[in-house]
Amino acid sequence: MVQIAQPASTPASAPAPGEATRAVMLPERLVLRRGGVLEQVEIAYETWGELSAAADNAVLVFTGLSPGPHAASSPADPSAGWWEYMIGPGKPIDSERHFIICVNSLGSCFGSTGPSSVNPATGKPYRLDFPELTIEDIAAATHAALRELGIDRLHTAVGASLGGMSALAYAMMFPAAVQRLVVVSAAVHATTFAIADRALQREIIRSDPDWRGGDYPLDRPPLNGLRLARKLGLMSYRSAVEWQHRFGRERMSVETPDEPFGMEFQIESYLEANARKFMRVFDANSYLYLSRAMDWFDAAVHGESLSAAMGRIEAREALVIGVRSDFLFPVAQQRELAELLSGAGCEVELAELDSVQGHDAFLVDKERFAPCMRRFFDAADAR
Amino acid sequence: MVQIAQPASTPASAPAPGEATRAVMLPERLVLRRGGVLEQVEIAYETWGELSAAADNAVLVFTGLSPGPHAASSPADPSAGWWEYMIGPGKPIDSERHFIICVNSLGSCFGSTGPSSVNPATGKPYRLDFPELTIEDIAAATHAALRELGIDRLHTAVGASLGGMSALAYAMMFPAAVQRLVVVSAAVHATTFAIADRALQREIIRSDPDWRGGDYPLDRPPLNGLRLARKLGLMSYRSAVEWQHRFGRERMSVETPDEPFGMEFQIESYLEANARKFMRVFDANSYLYLSRAMDWFDAAVHGESLSAAMGRIEAREALVIGVRSDFLFPVAQQRELAELLSGAGCEVELAELDSVQGHDAFLVDKERFAPCMRRFFDAADAR
């Protein structure tokens, strides 16, 4: 029943999945929320720890827009993952107690079926023939993948940013499958500002002539558009205070800019380095699909009202974490979420953290995030 | 001595100056701060009210990055100006008492000499042969223009945003020429975040193939780059709270986007409409020069230290206005500025306003800005 394989549907020129990445083929075709159909769906994932005999210790970790399933190192892939401090033996999400599984979102490009995957009907990459993607589809594909892996019920569903939206969708759509919920720097829907920010990122990618209306060869992607969009993204992921302290008005060590109006300040070279790294590993069309899915997400559509929708959730314990310097998902949104979960009968801990790193603080502020997460899991397991 | 004429050096395809715009040719060539030289400099301006016989009622208004000198309507041009509620008969800056002059910044494109002006040495537009431009050059050219117009000393120098930086530079460079200072939503230098934001805008313009390394024909400018850069600018000019209230998550009335990943939310069409209007009237190279000048500006270079530099200022009364929702020039910067001016012996009123419109509040929040400005000018004239 369980199919595990190295992901096969990814063309050679797309990003290579990590050494520890495995994939599961869903047993049935997937009908997406906005009407599209995927005849074959593969979901890539990595795991840490062992599933208990009762299969009651599984912790699902959804990712944000850009990371793959390599959330932490493991014997199969000792390279550091994107949430290295959080996941592993003795870590806050402890692989000695839990079976932790991190999935690559449907529509992404690290082994799961997405716009750069081969469409079995044509033998060519989907590109823009990939159907319209929603957060709910990410949740549904993940749910089907977990069932294939023999996991019917989660100890906890965890997600940050887009991953937090995915975790909320999962808990609303499959209420019996989620005992606990951890939502970090996310919300029941995006703010107007966040929508404007992401819409502009998408428009920047689409404006790159190399995007070719989505039909770029996978080995000649719209690198410049993706690079510029990533810089704009980064501006909303971190915080002005952090940059002021780290970079101030320091100039780059190279004295003369090599092009008119070229880079001059250290902050520019920081953004450039990050964006160059990103543009080489992320598929532009995946970015467009996932980015738009975040704008579309609105928990309220799952019920007569927002509180009715949230009332579907059966998880009885939740941790909601927000960061005061986050202006992409401002902390008022996590307060709102905590109240809604509480109104739905969930015992909620709301943690408002003073990290200076803005929206991305969960990736880097181990000092504040690790104790917060550890406390939640320790308390859950002590009951 | 006074030369007044319709601006002559602007090519036909560049933005046309307004009906009330006049221009003064500087009597001498201008040596710019970073070493460049402009052999001929014209400065465009508009005026309201009459200069008193003692020439002691002149109020200079510097503009932000994008506006021209048409700050308010007048008999010669009855169309509304960009600060219509602020300037005119009986308005807070009262043309019945004051001779108000608004200048088009050196390097801009509304009649003053800038990158789209004809280089007398070649008979062609300067484009990137225009010398490196600083805020101090804008102040120096303006000072020379005012002297040509017979104004040696200002009742008050006023400026918002880039204009506030220009006013500060003016007061440091020509201390005896400024009796009072009004600085709105500006600072002694830009934050790291603001630099990153503007550097990305410039890179977006430069990435438009139609920019052609700055050598675009003036009738075929890099419209798409300018349009996208303007959208990014707008995201830093307004505030998330304002947009949430005005647009929320409302969709556009057109149901089906006409292109893949096209516009869908009302906030997108608002940005698009503004950006399209802007791209048709503003020269892309002017944008690059003025934008970079803001990043370069640092009041501290005018003395051994920042406070020594500010100590040069001889204005004895100042009004500093900041807006709590401004994240481009956050209110902490206006607090810092007020303290520095106070330390320099100036009597300072610091107004921290609760406008929701962010950095651009001075353009639209008449309710809060008008009384604040009126009080300052009434008090000054009552002494």
Interface residues (C-beta under 8 A of the other chain):
Chain A: L128 H189 A190 T191 T192 F193 I195 A196 D197 A199 L200 R202 E203 I204 R206 S207 D208 P209 G213 G214 N224 L228 K231 L232 M235 A240 W243 Q244 R246 F247 G248 R249 P260 F261 M263 E264 F265 I267 E268 L271 L288 R292 D295 D298 F327 P330
Chain B: L128 H189 A190 T191 T192 F193 I195 A196 D197 A199 L200 R202 E203 I204 R206 S207 D208 P209 G213 G214 N224 L228 K231 L232 M235 A240 W243 Q244 R246 F247 G248 R249 P260 F261 M263 E264 F265 I267 E268 L271 L288 R292 D295 D298 F327 P330
